[in-house]
């Protein structure tokens, strides 16, 4: 979900248009950072670059972590060398 902040006057205009026109539709173009009305008018909005990247690439916290899988594997390998007793197989 992406909350979009627009000027109050723009929101008022969009709400009036929505109430006056049954089936009125708006779309948000995240890549271009604009809200587009059914008549083609565009209203720009700001979004944090990192948030935009995550949304456009479908990345959540897990997806972001998995992008670092090679670094994580390297770290685990180094830790196995430094502290092998942590990784010993414990069997009852």
Buried (B, 14 or more C-beta within 10 A) or exposed (E): EEEBEBEEEBBEBBEEBBEEEEEBEBEBEBEEBBBBBEEEBEBEBEBEEEEBEBBEEEBEEEEEEEEEEEEEEEEEEEEEEEEEEEEEEEEE
